[in-house]
């Protein structure tokens, strides 16, 4: 008996991948995309293809490289120990920036319930920081509690968004959509480029798809398929929901909404339904933030266990809660929230999303490039190798384009934090050196 009867099927893993990706990434997107107009929807096609290629390549990395450490471990296979640190460090920063963006989304949806939050930059900042610390404290209960809450709250976004994809078409008005198509007269290629960081934001998390390979039937077949199908499923829901909302709510109203999905439901039905959707969205954002706070602490712990992050991140309680790391992360995110203060939730969200995309794309590139080395070590030849190389080229082209599309300001910020990372590695590198014999230390053979 191999216990395969208890393992996850292709359908189960595909659903898991789609649900994991659909967290809170979509919540503020219709407002951000409306700044450019419905023409920005074209970027979904580009991002869906690129994201499926990336997810597939990570699945292949996970199958042929079974070390723990995810993207950082894959990166080390090709680029060495310093690359493990740089990958972990940038991914850590990306998650921290993303958490601040999620907190801002949640405050946007809370504003109708607590109007004071929408009165300026300072209330928005205070609301975001309060949510960051509340979700940090909630994680003190350990991973089991975090997982249970997250698996429930994620449906607070999936139900309204997936529901809108189906029923919204009864309210869809083609003239409203046509008027929203390109209100600013932007060239098509420019609209796609400007939208890429936004659409990529909704797909972040696909790199975690391969982490469940041990619990899946026939992983060599099912993990890559689930990555592709799960990513495609999320893409379909994203495209349909953002398209239909732009054919119901006039573009000017959508561009200024702090809670787009609640707004469209209020327009379709009544304000009471809108408030229910708003409550579900807040629940989803808080639950998503809770889960990502734990993921952030775990990312830091894995790196600290390798002696590359401060030792405090390795400490956990008897129930597995990395309390010291959680508190340190909350302090870092609070500082990040200060640096992005602006009176507009959508403006803050857009800035953070671009920087989060850059600090995520660089680890994507370093980890993806390792697939060639991983396949060489695993002896992968023939058609599987050619197929993987083609997928890798698609993933790389998309990653380079996404990096370019993130804009000069975000890439400049990403370059600075990467340069700081190299300095930090230089400072800790001596911890990772092999102990030398006295003779070798003196330069004798």
Buried (B, 14 or more C-beta within 10 A) or exposed (E): EEEEEEBBEBEBBBBBBBBBBBBBBBBBBBBBBBBBBBBBBBBBEBBBBBBBBBBBBBBBBBBBBEEEBBBBBBBBBBBEBBBBBBBBBBBBBBBBBBBBBBBBBBBBBBBBEEEEBBEEEEBBBBBBBBBBBBBBBBBBBBBEBBEEBBEEBBBBBBEBBBBBBEEBEEBBEEEBBEBBBBBEEBEEEEBBBBBBBBBBBBBBBBBBBBBBBEBBBEBBEBBBBBBBBBBBBBBBBBBBBBBBBBBBBBBEBBBBBBBBBBBBBBBBEEEEBBBBBBBBBBBBBBBBBBBBBBBBBBBBBBBBBBEBBEEBBBEBEEEEBBBBBBBBBBEBBBEBBEEBEBBBBBBBBBBBBBBBBBBBBBBBBBBBBBBBBBBBEBEBEEEEBEBBBEBBEBBBEBBEBBBEBBBEEBBEBBEEBBEEBEEBBEEBEEEBEEEEEEEEEEEEE
